[in-house]
Amino acid sequence: MWDLERLAARFEEAARTAHRLPPVRVQGYFNRWPAIKRAAWEPYADDQPRHYRFPPQPAAIDHMMETMGRAALLAEEQRHLVWMRGQRRGWRDISRRFGCDRTTA
């Protein structure tokens, strides 16, 4: 049986899994520039830290698809609300999105 806490945890897991999926890119474009071999010290000059996203496990993708199937039963605005909470967005952001008071959201 599904209770509210388990359903909320499942939506949070689905949001994390969706964030870890590889980005969608347009097919057909490629780069003609040759690959540049960098010196060993050059990566140290990069002031932006690299964030590596490891792809999710197949079981996590199956759980995400099942959760999104359950979300299809909701109205569109309710789906947006549930997905924003799954992404752990604050009530202030949600109330701005829906144009209502924080306590109403």
C-alpha positions in Angstrom: 0.0 0.0 0.0 1.2 3.5 -0.8 1.3 6.0 1.9 2.2 9.7 1.6 5.7 9.5 2.9 6.6 6.6 0.5 5.1 8.4 -2.4 7.0 11.6 -1.6 10.2 9.6 -1.3 9.6 8.0 -4.7 9.0 11.4 -6.3 12.3 12.7 -4.8 14.1 9.6 -6.1 12.6 10.1 -9.6 13.7 13.8 -9.6 17.3 12.7 -8.6 17.3 10.0 -11.3 16.0 12.4 -14.0 18.8 14.9 -13.0 21.4 12.2 -13.4 20.3 11.2 -16.9 22.7 12.2 -19.7 21.7 15.4 -21.5 19.7 15.2 -24.8 21.7 16.5 -27.7 20.8 17.2 -31.3 21.9 14.4 -33.6 23.9 15.1 -36.8 26.2 17.9 -35.6 29.9 17.2 -35.2 33.1 19.1 -34.7 35.8 19.3 -37.4 38.4 20.7 -35.0 41.2 18.3 -34.1 41.5 17.1 -30.5 43.9 19.2 -28.6 46.4 17.5 -26.4 46.8 19.5 -23.2 49.8 19.8 -21.0 49.7 18.2 -17.6 49.5 21.6 -15.8 46.7 23.1 -17.9 43.7 21.5 -16.0 45.0 23.2 -12.8 44.4 26.6 -14.4 40.7 25.9 -14.7 39.0 27.6 -11.8 35.7 25.8 -12.4 35.5 22.5 -10.5 34.3 19.6 -12.7 31.1 17.9 -11.7 30.8 14.4 -12.9 27.3 12.9 -13.2 27.3 9.1 -13.1 24.4 7.6 -15.0 21.6 6.1 -12.8 21.2 2.4 -12.4 18.6 0.6 -14.6 16.4 -0.1 -11.6 16.3 3.6 -10.7 15.2 4.4 -14.2 12.4 1.7 -13.9 11.3 3.3 -10.6 11.3 6.7 -12.2 9.2 5.5 -15.1 6.7 3.9 -12.8 6.5 7.1 -10.7 6.0 9.2 -13.8 3.2 6.9 -14.9 1.5 7.5 -11.5 2.0 11.2 -12.0 0.2 11.0 -15.3 -3.0 10.4 -13.3 -2.8 13.9 -11.8 -3.8 17.2 -13.4 -1.1 19.2 -15.2 -0.8 21.8 -12.5 -0.7 19.1 -9.8 2.1 17.3 -11.7 4.1 20.5 -11.8 3.6 21.0 -8.0 4.6 17.5 -7.1 7.6 17.5 -9.4 8.8 20.8 -7.9 8.5 19.4 -4.4 10.3 16.3 -5.7 13.2 18.5 -6.7 13.1 20.0 -3.2 12.2 23.4 -4.3 11.1 25.8 -1.6 7.5 26.8 -1.1 8.4 30.3 -2.0 9.5 29.3 -5.5 6.4 27.1 -5.9 4.1 30.0 -4.8 5.7 32.3 -7.3 5.2 29.6 -10.1 1.5 29.2 -9.2 0.8 32.8 -8.3 -0.6 32.1 -4.9 0.4 32.5 -1.2 3.0 30.3 0.3 0.5 28.7 2.8 -1.9 28.1 -0.1 0.7 26.2 -2.1 
